[in-house]
Amino acid sequence: MSANPRAGRWLVTGAAGMLGQDVLAALKDAGIEAAGLRRADLDITDPAAVRAAVEGAAVVVNCAAWTDVDGAETAEEAATAVNGTGVRVLAAACADAGVRLLHVSTDYVLPGNATQPYAEDAQTGPVNAYGRSKLVGEQAVAELLPQSGYIVRTAWLYGEHGANFVATMLKLAAQRDTLDVVDDQHGQPTWSYALARHLVGLGLAALAGTAPAGVYHGTASGRTTWMGLAREAYRLGGLDPERIRPTTSEAFVRPAVRPAFSVLGHDRWSAAGMEPLADWQAQLAEAITRPAFTDLLGLPPKS
């Protein structure tokens, strides 16, 4: 272990995605040397390529994933190849090289039928193919990296890079007078850059030897519904929240079943000497001042 936990190169896989780009930005802000690999740069199912990529890294942050939830229903084998087999390949390479792995997972590994926040050690039970594929990846990290593998489950991500719910709601504001939004799914809207900062903090704690390996829940504190998130985005953007009207999941049938309850507990952060992520409303208030969102609202970004 380096005397300076900031020493050493970090590697970010899935670097072209929303979270991957924010992790690279957070590492730059923290003054940490990092390399980002996109899907075209690294096939995480290729053992030789993965071994070469992780050699010499201090920490690998795995943001590479099959994220098409509905598409996984008819292509579960392909989804599992990336989210399961690929993660096993990555974990094995990290184990051989003595590299710490921060693997981003999802609330979808849980059954979504609870009434209280899921603890980090709650029984898993995916309700769709995407969740099953991600659980295979979690199991690989836990098996191969019991002392140096970190599984960070997140949910309801939004951010500046790529398609996401908050951006979609703001775009539609210019096209429709009212919007019907689901009000019977409960979760924790999480700003991808806020999660990225926490991933960097966790990696530094891992290098310093102060963060135990295992499962962490990387979601915002508090809870709301999709309707609640849309209304708060409108309110913060100076739009009328009442333009968002409640509806039920039955009105928007999707190929993949969505968990009705995706509220996660955050107790394990204290073991790493860290606070959980901030409340979802505070995160959204900060995020919506970023250019990607102010441009959609036709507002100047805040200085």
C-alpha positions in Angstrom: 0.0 0.0 0.0 1.3 3.4 -0.9 2.1 5.9 1.8 0.2 8.4 -0.3 -3.3 7.0 -1.1 -3.5 9.5 -4.0 -0.4 8.0 -5.7 -0.9 5.6 -8.5 -3.0 5.6 -11.6 -6.7 4.9 -11.5 -8.5 3.2 -14.3 -12.2 3.9 -15.2 -14.0 1.4 -17.5 -17.1 2.5 -19.3 -15.6 6.0 -19.5 -18.0 7.2 -22.2 -21.1 6.8 -20.1 -22.8 9.3 -17.8 -21.2 8.0 -14.6 -17.9 7.2 -16.2 -17.4 10.7 -17.5 -18.3 12.1 -14.0 -15.9 9.7 -12.3 -13.1 11.0 -14.5 -14.1 14.6 -13.8 -14.2 13.9 -10.0 -10.7 12.2 -10.2 -9.4 15.2 -12.0 -10.9 17.6 -9.4 -9.2 15.5 -6.7 -5.8 15.7 -8.4 -5.6 12.0 -9.1 -4.1 10.6 -12.3 -6.6 8.5 -14.2 -7.2 6.8 -17.5 -10.6 6.2 -19.0 -11.4 3.3 -21.3 -14.5 3.2 -23.5 -16.2 0.1 -24.8 -14.2 0.5 -28.0 -11.0 0.7 -26.0 -11.5 -2.4 -23.8 -13.8 -5.4 -24.1 -14.1 -6.5 -20.4 -15.0 -10.0 -21.5 -11.5 -10.4 -23.0 -9.2 -11.8 -20.3 -5.9 -10.9 -22.0 -6.9 -7.4 -22.8 -8.3 -6.8 -19.3 -5.1 -8.2 -17.6 -3.0 -5.8 -19.7 -5.3 -2.8 -18.9 -5.3 -3.2 -15.1 -1.6 -3.9 -14.8 0.0 -1.2 -12.7 -3.3 0.5 -11.7 -4.0 1.4 -8.1 -7.8 1.3 -8.3 -10.2 0.2 -11.1 -13.6 1.8 -11.1 -15.9 -0.3 -13.2 -18.7 1.7 -14.9 -18.9 -0.6 -17.9 -22.3 -2.3 -18.1 -25.2 -3.4 -20.3 -27.8 -0.8 -19.2 -30.7 -1.5 -21.5 -33.1 -2.8 -18.9 -35.9 -3.6 -21.3 -33.6 -5.0 -23.9 -32.1 -7.5 -21.4 -35.5 -9.3 -21.3 -35.0 -10.7 -24.7 -31.1 -10.7 -24.6 -30.3 -12.0 -21.1 -27.4 -14.0 -22.3 -25.8 -10.9 -23.9 -26.5 -8.8 -20.9 -25.0 -11.4 -18.5 -21.9 -11.6 -20.7 -21.1 -8.0 -19.9 -22.7 -7.6 -16.5 -21.7 -11.0 -15.2 -19.0 -12.7 -17.1 -17.2 -9.5 -17.9 -17.2 -8.4 -14.3 -15.7 -11.9 -13.3 -12.9 -11.4 -15.9 -12.2 -7.9 -14.5 -12.3 -9.1 -10.9 -10.0 -12.0 -11.7 -7.5 -9.6 -13.3 -7.6 -7.3 -10.3 -7.1 -10.2 -7.9 -4.0 -11.4 -9.9 -2.6 -7.8 -10.1 -3.4 -6.8 -6.5 -5.6 -4.0 -7.6 -8.7 -2.7 -5.7 -11.9 -2.8 -7.7 -14.9 -0.5 -7.2 -17.7 -2.1 -9.1 -20.9 -0.1 -9.8 -24.0 -2.2 -9.4 -27.8 -1.6 -9.0 -30.8 -1.7 -6.8 -32.3 -4.1 -9.4 -30.5 -7.0 -7.7 -33.1 -6.6 -4.9 -36.8 -7.7 -5.1 -38.2 -4.2 -4.6 -41.1 -5.3 -2.3 -39.9 -3.9 1.0 -41.4 -1.2 3.1 -38.2 -0.1 4.9 -34.8 0.8 3.3 -32.8 -2.2 2.2 -29.7 -2.8 4.2 -26.5 -3.6 2.5 -26.8 -7.3 3.5 -30.4 -7.7 2.5 -31.4 -10.8 0.7 -31.2 -10.3 -3.1 -33.9 -11.4 -5.5 -33.9 -9.7 -8.9 -37.3 -9.4 -10.6 -36.0 -8.9 -14.2 -33.2 -10.1 -16.5 -31.1 -7.0 -16.0 -31.1 -7.5 -12.3 -30.1 -11.1 -12.6 -27.2 -10.2 -14.9 -26.0 -7.6 -12.4 -26.2 -10.0 -9.5 -23.9 -12.4 -11.3 -21.3 -9.6 -11.4 -21.8 -8.8 -7.7 -21.2 -12.5 -6.9 -18.0 -12.6 -8.9 -16.6 -9.6 -7.1 -17.5 -10.9 -3.7 -16.0 -14.3 -4.5 -12.8 -13.3 -6.1 -12.0 -10.1 -4.2 -13.2 -10.7 -0.6 -10.7 -8.2 0.8 -10.3 -5.7 -2.0 -13.6 -5.6 -3.9 -16.2 -2.9 -3.4 -19.7 -3.2 -4.7 -21.5 0.1 -4.9 -25.2 -0.2 -5.7 -26.8 2.9 -7.2 -30.3 3.8 -8.6 -32.3 6.4 -10.4 -29.1 8.1 -11.8 -29.3 11.4 -13.7 -26.6 13.7 -14.8 -25.2 15.9 -17.5 -24.0 13.2 -19.9 -26.5 11.2 -21.9 -30.2 10.5 -21.6 -31.8 10.5 -18.2 -35.1 11.1 -16.5 -34.5 14.7 -15.3 -33.3 15.8 -18.7 -36.3 14.2 -20.4 -38.7 15.9 -18.1 -37.2 19.3 -18.8 -37.1 18.7 -22.5 -40.8 17.7 -22.5 -41.7 20.9 -20.6 -41.3 22.8 -23.8 -43.5 20.4 -25.7 -46.4 19.5 -23.5 -48.6 21.5 -21.1 -48.9 18.5 -18.7 -47.1 15.2 -18.1 -48.4 12.1 -16.4 -45.6 10.6 -14.3 -45.6 7.4 -12.2 -46.2 8.0 -8.5 -46.2 4.4 -7.1 -42.4 3.6 -7.5 -40.3 4.8 -4.6 -36.6 5.5 -4.8 -33.7 7.9 -4.3 -32.8 10.1 -7.3 -29.0 10.3 -7.4 -26.9 12.8 -9.2 -24.1 11.0 -11.1 -21.4 13.5 -10.2 -22.3 13.3 -6.5 -21.9 9.5 -6.7 -18.6 9.9 -8.6 -17.2 12.1 -5.8 -18.2 9.4 -3.3 -16.6 6.7 -5.4 -13.4 8.6 -5.4 -13.6 9.0 -1.6 -14.3 5.3 -1.2 -11.3 4.4 -3.4 -9.0 6.6 -1.3 -10.3 5.1 1.9 -9.7 1.6 0.3 -6.1 2.5 -0.5 -5.6 3.9 3.0 -6.9 0.7 4.5 -9.8 2.3 6.3 -12.7 1.1 4.2 -13.7 -2.6 4.5 -14.5 -4.4 1.3 -18.1 -5.4 0.5 -21.4 -3.8 -0.4 -22.1 -0.1 -0.2 -25.3 1.8 -1.3 -24.4 4.7 -3.4 -27.8 6.5 -3.6 -29.0 9.9 -2.3 -30.5 10.1 1.1 -34.2 10.6 1.5 -36.8 9.2 -0.9 -39.5 10.2 -3.4 -41.3 8.9 -6.4 -40.8 9.6 -10.1 -43.6 12.2 -9.9 -41.9 13.8 -6.9 -38.7 14.0 -8.7 -40.3 15.6 -11.8 -42.2 18.1 -9.7 -39.0 19.1 -7.8 -37.1 19.5 -11.1 -39.8 21.8 -12.4 -40.0 23.8 -9.2 -36.2 24.3 -9.1 -36.3 25.2 -12.8 -39.0 27.9 -12.3 -41.7 25.8 -13.9 -45.1 25.0 -12.4 -44.9 21.6 -10.6 -48.6 21.1 -11.0 -48.0 20.5 -14.6 -46.8 17.0 -13.5 -49.8 14.8 -12.8 -49.7 11.4 -10.9 -50.3 8.1 -12.6 -49.6 4.4 -11.9 -47.1 1.9 -13.2 -50.0 0.1 -15.0 -50.3 3.1 -17.3 -46.7 2.6 -18.6 -46.2 -1.1 -19.1 -42.6 -2.0 -19.9 -41.1 -5.2 -21.1 -39.1 -5.5 -17.8 -40.7 -5.3 -14.4 -39.5 -2.3 -12.3 -39.0 -2.7 -8.5 -41.8 -0.7 -6.7 -39.4 0.1 -3.8 -35.8 1.0 -4.5 -35.0 2.8 -1.2 -31.6 1.7 0.1 -30.0 2.1 3.5 -26.6 3.6 3.9 -25.2 2.3 7.2 -21.9 0.9 5.8 -20.5 4.3 4.9 -19.6 4.9 8.5 -17.4 1.8 8.4 -15.3 3.7 5.8 -15.3 6.9 7.8 -17.6 8.6 5.3 -21.0 10.2 5.4 -23.7 8.9 3.1 -24.6 10.9 0.0 -26.6 14.1 0.5 -30.4 14.3 0.3 -31.8 13.9 -3.1 -33.3 17.4 -3.1 -30.0 19.0 -2.2 -28.3 17.0 -5.0 -30.9 18.1 -7.6 -30.7 21.7 -6.5 -26.9 21.7 -7.2 -27.1 19.6 -10.4 -29.8 21.7 -12.1 -27.5 24.7 -12.1 -25.1 22.8 -14.5 -25.2 23.9 -18.1 -26.7 20.7 -19.4 -29.9 21.5 -17.5 -29.9 25.2 -17.6 -29.7 25.0 -21.4 -32.8 22.9 -21.4 -34.6 25.5 -19.3 -33.3 28.4 -21.3 -31.6 29.8 -18.2 -28.0 31.2 -17.8 -25.9 28.9 -15.6 -25.2 30.1 -12.1 -21.7 31.3 -11.4 
